[in-house]
């Protein structure tokens, strides 16, 4: 039977970035943490601690530790504080935003716990009250139970002035680790690279649509937007030298980002379960593995030998990590 107009396939709909939790304003960044939890827009929130920079009250024990991480680690008190922490269930967390913030908090606490004593004093066992909720939150989000680029940068930012611009002078981190201003600079410059990528991210579905429609002029414009975004990312990345001391990065920051694919292996962390140990290894997304240019590559290209976002990125963000955390019940 010959085809008819009634049986023709409908035209392909435009690719919606929101389907993939990608913001047209912020790209891969988690949208402004101040927007949510009662804030209709950044200007509607006036307090620095409003919105999703804090978890609900039942999770205050996590937040209290997270806000003191640099001091607790440098004073060698973090592990004892974690041992005193109650084991909390993530069931009271509402929505992806609160789950992302919980993952950010628990991943930073985990890396601080593992590396509190430096490279020679790592631990082989994570306490149950940390590992189990971290695993449960990770499962809910589909993220690995480890500090990843999604935590370290994409969800770890806020505006000092909620109505101000998304610029270095108006940005700060939510959770931090030892490393002072160099760590802050490393995170926020990487955030600016993500911000610079946004026009290129939006250009991708435009280019796909233009290709399907045979619209060479629109395709050319979209590819120009993509090329401009890549150059803007390079320009943003050059600011890393202005904000990050290489000595601090190597001697302090690197340790908390280290893993078995780098020269500084993360120990095999487990939790003891009543019925024995069940472990699952997970690779993390470092700044190298999580950068926008890498996400733009095809799956086939991603299988090839990993390269940095730009020739200079590897010197700043070379660390990847892997850990084994529990799938425990009871």
N, C-alpha and C positions, 0 to 999 in steps of 0.2 A: 504494500500500500504506500502511495506517495505521501510524503510529509505535507502537512498543512500548517497554516499560521497558528492553529490552536495547539499544535504539538511542538512548536519551536521552543527551544530552551530560553528562559528569560535572560536578559542581559545581566552580566556580573555586576553586583552592587559595589559601590566604592568600599575600599578596605578601611574599616574603622579601627583606629589605633586603640580606642578604649576597650575593644574586645581583648586586647593583650595587656591590659592595665598600663598602657602607655599614655601619658598626658600630652595633649597638644601644646600646653604651655610649658611643662617641665620635662617632657621627654621621659627617660627612664627613671628620673628622680621621683621618689615618693612625693606626691603633691604636698605643698607647704603644710608642715605638721600643724600649724596654727589653724588651718582651715579644716574644720570638723569639730566634733564634740561641742556643738552649739555655736561655732563661728561660721557665719555665712561667707565671710571673706576675710583676708588678712586685716583689713581696716576695722573689722568688727571685733577684733580681739585686741585688748590693750595691755594685758599682762604678759610678761615674758614666760610664765609657766602655764599659760592657758593652753587649751586644746590638747593635742596629742604629744606634748613633750613630757607628759606624766601619765603613768598608768593609774587605774582606779585605786581607791584606798586599800582594798584587800592586798594589793601587791606592793604596798609601801616598803616591806623588807627588801624586795629586789631593788627598788628605786634608791633607797637609802645607801645601800652598798654601791650601786652603780655611780652615784654622784660623788662618792668618796674614793673611787678606784685609784687614782694616782697616789694619794696619800697612803691608802691601805697597802698598796703594792710596795712602795718605797720603804714603808715602816715594817714590812714583812708580817702584816696582821690580816691580810685578806683571807687566807685559808682558814684561820680561826673564826673569823666573822662568818664565812660561808658555812662552816660546821654548825654554827648557832642558828642559822637561818631556817625557818620552818619550811616544810615541803608543801608548796602551794600547787593547786590544780589550776590549769589555764581555762577551765570551763566558764569562768565568769568574764573572760575577755570577750568583747563584742566587736565584731567586724574585723576586716583585714588590717585596718590602721592600728588598732590596739594589739593585734597579733604581731604585726611588724615591729612595733615598739618593744614588745616583750622579747622578741627574737633578738633585736639589737641589744637590749639590756643583758640578756642571758649569755649571748655570745661574747660580749666584752668581759663579763664576770668570768666566764669559762677560760678565756685566754689569759686573763690576769691570774686566775687560780693555777693554771698549768705553769706559767712562766714567772711566778712571783720571785723565785730564787735564781732567776737567770738560766742560762743554758746548761749549767751543771746541776741544777736542783729541781728538775722537772718531776712530776708525779706520774704514777702509772694507773691511779684509780681516781675517778671523779666521784664525789659524794652523791648519793642517791637524791638528796634534796635539790641538787643542781641539775644532774644529768636527766632525771625523769621528766621534769617539766620542760626542759630545753628540748628533749626529744619530742614531746607531745606538741609543743608549739611548732617545731620544725615540720612535723608530719602534717599539721593543719595548713601550713603555708606551702608545702611542697618544696621547702628549702633544706639544704644540708644542715645538720646540727653543728655548725662551726662558724666562726667569724668570716663572713663573706663580703664581697663588694656591695651586695644589697644592704648589708648592715652598716659597714664601715663608712660608706659614702651616701648611698642613695636614700637611706632613711635617717641619716645622722646629721640633720641640719635644721636650723631655725633662723628667722630674721630677728635681729636685735630690735629694730623698729618694724613692727608688723606691717606698716603701710609703706615702708621704705623699699628701695630697689634690691634686686638679687645680685649684689655686688660684694666683694671681699670685705669692705669696711662695715657692711651691715649684716654679715653672716657670723654664725657661731655654731659649734657642734652641740649636740645634746648630751652625749656621753663621750668621755675621753679616757686615755691611758697615759702612762708616763711618756714624756716627750715634749711637753710644754708647747710653746708657740710653733715649733717645727712640726709637731704632730697635727696641730690645728691647721697649719698651712698646707700640709700634705693632703689632709682630708678636703679642705675647702678649695684648693686649686683643682683637685680632681673633680670636685663638684662643678667648678666653673667650666671644666672641659665637657662635662655632661650637659651643662646649660648651652654651651656653644654648639653642641651636636643637634639641638632641637630642630632648627630649620632643615637639616639634612634628614632627620627622622621623618618629618612631615613630607619631604620631597619624595621619599621612597614610594608610598602608595600613589602619589601623583605620577611618578614615572611609570609605574606598573599600569595605571589606568590609561596613560597616554600611549603606551606600547600596545595595549589591547585594542585601542581605538584607532591605531595607526596615525596618531597626531604627533608628527615630528616636531612641530614648534613647541608644543607643551612639553614633550619629552626633553627637548633641548633646555628649556627653562628649568625643569626639575633637576636635570643633571648639573646645571650651573649652580643651583641652590645647594646641591649635595657637595659639589667641589668647594663652594664657599664655606660650607659648614666645616669641612675637613681642615681648611686653612685656618678658620677661627679656632678650632680645637688645638691646632699646633701653637697658635699664638697664646692661647690660654695656658697651655702646658709649659711654655717658656717661663711663666711666672713662678714655677716651682723653685727656680734658683733664687728668687727673691725672698721666699718665705720658708724654705727648708734648709737647715744646716746639714750637709752630708754626713758630718761626724755624728750628729745626734741621730740621724736616720739609721746609720749603720750600727751604732753602739746601743741604742735604746729602742727605737721604733721597730726596726727589722725583727727583733727577737719575738715580738708579739704577732708577727705576720708570717713566721717561718713554718716550713713544712717539708715533707720528704722529697718533693720535687725540686727543692732548693738545696744548697749545701748545709742548711741548718734544719735538721729533721725534727718534726713534732713527735713527741712520744706517743706510744700506742695507749690511749686513754680508755679505760673501761670503768664500769661500775659493778660491784658485786651484787648478784641477785640470789635470793634464797635457793633457787633451783639451779644455780650455776650462772655462767656468764654467756650472754648472747651479744655479739657485737656486729656493727655494720660500719664499714669504712665509707667515708664520703670525702670527695675532693671539694675544696672551696673555690669560689670565684675571687681571685685577687684583683687588684686594680688592672693588672695586665689581662687577665682572663675576662674581666667584666667590662672592659672599656667599650664604648659605642662602636668603634670601627670593627672590633671583633664580632659584635653582635650582628653587624651588617653583612658579614661574610656568609656564604652558603655553607650548608652542613658539610658538603664535601671538602670545601676549603678549610673548614674548622678542624677536620681530621688531620690536616697536615701539621708539620712541626710548628709548635706555638711560636709566634713572634710577638714582640711588644707592639703597643698602639702606634708609637712612633719610635724612631731610632733611639731617642733619649729616654723613653718611658722605662725601659728595663732597668736603668740605673736607679730609678726611684721606686719602682713597684714590681720587683722581681719575685717577691715571695709568694708561694702558694702553700696551702696547708691541707692536711688530711688527718682525720681522727676517726676513732671508732667509739661510738656511743651506743647505749643500750636499747634493746627492745624488751623491756622488763614489765612484768605485771605483778600485782600483789605488793 
